[in-house]
Amino acid sequence: MIVFQGSGEEVSVFVFDIKNNSDTQFEVAKTAVKRLKTLRHPSILTYLDSLETDKMLYLVTEYIEPLHTHLETSCSNEGTAKELYLAWGIFQITRALSFVNNDCNMRHNNVCLWSVFVNCAGEWKLGGVEYMAGTADGTGLPIKVLPSLDKYDPPEKADLNRQKTITKCSTDMWGLGCLIWEVFNGPLPKQSSLKHIESIPKSLSGAYCEMVGANPNTRPNPADLITRCRKNGGYFKNELVDSLLFLEESQIKDKNEKSRFLNNLTNQLDRFPQHICKHKILPQLITAFEYGDAGAAVLAPMFKLGRLLDDAEYQKKIVPCVVKLFASNDRATRSRLLQQLEHFIDHLQASTVNEQIFPQIANGFLDTNPTIREQTVKSIIHLSPKLNYNNLNLEVLRHFARLQAKDDQSGIRTNTTVCLGKIAQHLHPQIRQKVLISAFIRAMRDPFPPARSAGVLALAATQQYFLLSEVARRILPALCHLTVDPEKTVRDNAFRTIKGFLGKLEKVSEEPTLRESMEADVHAATPSLSNAAATWAGWAVTAVTAKFYRSQSDTPKSQHPPHRILTKPASLEQPSSSSLSTTTSSVTSMTSLEQEANKGGVTDGGQDSVSDYDCDNWDAASDNWGDMEEMAAGQGESEAEGEVRGTDGWDTEEWGSLEPQPEQVTGSDSWATGDFTLPNSRSSPNIGRIGEEFTSATSLRRSGESAFSSEGISTIVEEDKSKLSKEERRQQRQKELEARRAQRLSAGPMKLATKKI
């Protein structure tokens, strides 16, 4: 057997030397070529070409190796995978014999270990057709040229009277019995060894004894054997045989059957032999995706099997499918693809990502479905190392700014802040200087408490990119406002972050030479990993469906039926050396996505729940995101609380509170990223309330300082008038807000994504 590379595929070549063999052997060889050329079956050796010259006869087939060699090398490992694989191989040979005996009305007459071959996909192929003959030609059993093959002849061959009792399949079933014995024991030394059945599996031993029985009439038909062994408890009934048969028949299965099968297949792959997964299952999954209606369910097993390929094979087999997938308009497919992105992004070339994949992903930022928008935001974490300057520093930041300022989903706004912090190391230093502080300060003004916490923690985790002058002038003042935030989680995070920044400023003040080292990464294109804040690599966006808050008190929830009790998380380490992790996300079911894809609309969502925002567990859940719908529910509950506590609630503004306002925006409150400027969002009512509290405290201090001065009395009177005036304005504003709330409630519930962007 010779192997060569031709037409882009490997083949096997059988060579017969005409001059050095007899005419009888030459006729047998020519008969084999003719038979193989006319037989076409998945379990019979595939004929490709042949050539006869004066000296040689060549037969070209698919690339194969003898079964004996395959069992000793590729299939030498023990365990469940081998047991499943041997059942699949014996099933294939039995199926081939059923085709020869029942459909072709022929007998193979040469079934043994040496007439079976295995191709690259691990499929067993029946060859050795030199002695094949028709069942009605009346010639009896053939005489074989090689004496070593005589031990595989059935016992009735030596008795002419018993030859009259043979059936169309009795001879081949005897040979199949010999093959089964050799599969579990090795080459057959002599015919009497067939009596030893200790190594034959119990589920197959009964059928085996029938196959090697002395009476030809009692040997089963291969079709009947398949039917019997495919029943529950039969030897051919296992998950590998079931899966491979389903894939072969996938074109006649309905879509629901395919989805159920593919969803279960992903977990079963770990128990299958690798060469079967790589060369048999994966090509069929790719074919099912390209030419069938398998849908998004095919993606998970396909990408899991892609890990078995080397880079060259991955580029050839998987990457074209990935590029095609990203162009799909089916939301379920796009969602599954974005979820699986981390499994194949390392195999994609940067040019492919920027030119063919990112333009398709960027459309997800504008999708009306919140789940697609949220998963698109998450995908940038994996894409950012491969994106070029324009795609990352201009296009991505433009979408991030719009989502953070305008998106009506609080979870998406929060996760946008989280993602911006995670990709900070990949941004251009100049863009990073212009964007980060403004973006995180904007997040700290968001009405949604977890969004404010995300802004605080993002500042702490990316502190290596900030000039100390910016820390003192912009960051610390913004953080100080949050020290009186209504949410204890936000306050705790703000205090710890302030302590971290103050510690840096104090060290530089005591030893100015440290300034250069602390600002070393500000203008560096590749930040130093030695910096303590590099632990941001462990900061992740959690995808848990747990709660967003924990209770601030130990009081059972049953004692507070109208509202959720918000609790503080465990304490954080100092931000300069902590590993921070995160928050939120929108994870909707694939069923609802598929239904919505057919409608082309936006789902209203089902029951909402409150999510958990554990600021001290940002490293522990590095692979997860929070649930956007649960955060929306948390937002609704906060609104309910706001109605009770008045201006403390963050629902005192419409959803449009994050819309850009026409008033002049200062440079410190906007993202300036190259050729575009991103507008500032309006401060939330909580921020306004904090400002009022600071104002009142200042007025009281001024009153105390001037009470005993010559103008103290008049000053106090003027300040009392000012306080009364402010109180009147506050009451007027409260009435206006209540009127707006009543108008909104009378208009009915708002639907997601009804605003046009």
Phi, psi and omega in degrees: 000126181245138179245131177218165181260116179213139180057029176080006180220153179276142180225168175244143183236121173265132184239131175243125180275110185291316186292325185267010178230164183283166178295326179297315178295324179295319178295322177297318180295317179295323177296321179297317179297319181294316180298312183295329181292330183265348181266125178230112180204145181302336183253013175246142183310131186276121177279134177246315182194167176207159182208131178243127176240185179292335186249329189226154170239121184250137174234121182253125179232177172301158181292125182217168171223152180300145180301322181301315179294319182296319181293330181277337184249282187294331185246033183277344183288148180265164174127185184297322182301319180293319179299316178297319184292319179297322177298320178295319180294314179296324177299318181295319179292321177297320178294322178296319179292326176297321177295315182293313185285313189269322183270323182262351183053049179226163174244138180285316174067010183210037182279119178194182182300328187273354178256009180244136181232163183231130179268185183299328182278005180079013180274135179277132183238132179275121176237214178057048185270020185298329186250018180292139181212162178287156182279347184244014182277349175071015182272352182075199182278137185285158174266125186271144183291318183273121180297334182294346181269355183295330182292346179267357179286143179291157184297335182287351181295327182279352182241110183297326179293321180287338179296338180289343182266358182291150178253179182292341183238358186294320180294315181290330178288328171298314178299322178296323176297319177298319179298315180300316179299319182289329179297322184262349184232343186102181183306140183287118180285318180204161187295328182293343180292345181294346180286341183273109187245017184299325185272353180283132178304144183298325180290349180246346187297323179298312179294325180297316180298325176293322182294324182258023177288155183288331182272117181299329184290340181270354179285134187286157171286140181301327178294319178293323179297319178296316180299316181293316184281350177270356177284165180304129183090351179284163185293328181272004181260091174213170188293331179289312179298317179300316183293315182292323177293323178296318179296323178293330183254016187298334182292339181256005178269150178279169188296321181294320177297319179296317181297315179298317181296313183293326178294326178277335186296324185304317180285334181282338186300330181295339182262359181264153175299141185296321182292331174290315180298315187286317188255348180247304186286314183300312177301325180288327175294319179297317178296318179298325179287317186286323188243357181243191180245039182296330177075201186290340183295339182284345188291315185300308178293328181295316180287330177294319179287336179299338179293339181281348184271150170280175189298319181296316179294323180297316179297327184279321189260318189265317186302316177302324177293321180297314180299318179294322181297319183294340178273000182290144177266355180284122184295322180297319178295315180297320180295313179299321181295317179294325178292328182268004188304320183295341183278342183230358184297327181294339182270354184269136176287149181300322180296320178295319180297313185286325187267327187244329187263311185299319178303327178285321179295321183300334177297335180292337177297334183256005182294145180284344179274122182299327181297317180294319179298315182295318179289331175294319176300314180298324185296336182295333177302319181277331183277332190305323180296340184255353183281146178279181187301310185294316182294320183276308189278341180248300187294310182297314182293329177297316178291320179300317181297319179293318180295319182292329184268328192242339187296136183277359178261117183297326179295321179292320178299318179296313183291333175297318176298316180300312182295322179300320177294324182287329181266005183303324183294340182265350181287155175294138184307319181293318177295321180299319179296323183281331193262312196303307185298314181298319181293316182288326175294322176299318179298325180290350176259001183293143178295338184276120185304316178298330177294322178293318177298321178298321177297318179296311182293328176294321175300317181294319185285337180251022186299341181291344183264007185249135172293146180297329177295323177290325177300314183288322188274326188240316189286309182298317176301320180293321179292324181298327178299328183278354179290347175243025179295146179299333182269125182295325178301315180296317181297314181300314180297320180296315180298315182294321179292320177300317179299321179296313179293319178297324177298320178295314181298322181293319179296318180292324178296321180284327181221088185303338181294343179284346184301316183297317180291323180290335180256017185295328184268357184299314183254013182272133178290326177240098184301152180287133178285347180284344180294140184299328182285357177293350176294357173303337179300337178271357181283126185226164179261115190283144180244031179280153174260022177283190185274155184276333180235158167247160187290137179284341179234170178271006182293129179301150181296332182297339179278352180228067185299324185289334190224157170278144177265127183266130181243155178280148175280173176295158185294149179263158171287169179299133189304331185292343182226016184268158170258116187255149179218192198212216211235234225259170175181168176246110180241100178259159183291151180290334179295314179294326178295316181295321177296319181291328180299326179288329180277331183075013182249201181239134179284149179274348179085162179259221180289135178266156176220168182269139180258170185252132179239090183263100186288350182260006186236037186284337178271330188293329183245057188290347182255007189241159173235155177283174184261122185291321180296323179293324177293325177297322176295319177300324178295318179297322179291325176296325177296320179297320177294324180297326179294334180276317187263008174075236187288355177285339183285150181264014177261008184286357172242157174290171174302336180290002179297342177264005177286151177293143182257153183288344183294162182297135181252133180280160181296329183286344183255007182238158173266115175257108184236085176076245187264015177219155178236132184261128187288160178272147176268158180290145177295146180283163177302328179298317180296320178297321179295321178299320179297321178295321179296319177296322180295316180297317180297321179295319180297320179294320180295318179297322180297317180296322183289329186255006186295330184253013176273173182294332181253016186299316185297312182296325180295317180297319180298315180297320180290326176296318177299319180296319179295320178297319179297317178296321180295320178296318179294322180295317179296321178297317179295323179296320178297318179297318180294321179295322178296318178295321179295317179297321178294320180293318180295323179292337181280354180093174182291145177278145178261154181291141169060034176276343178279140175274138181262000000 
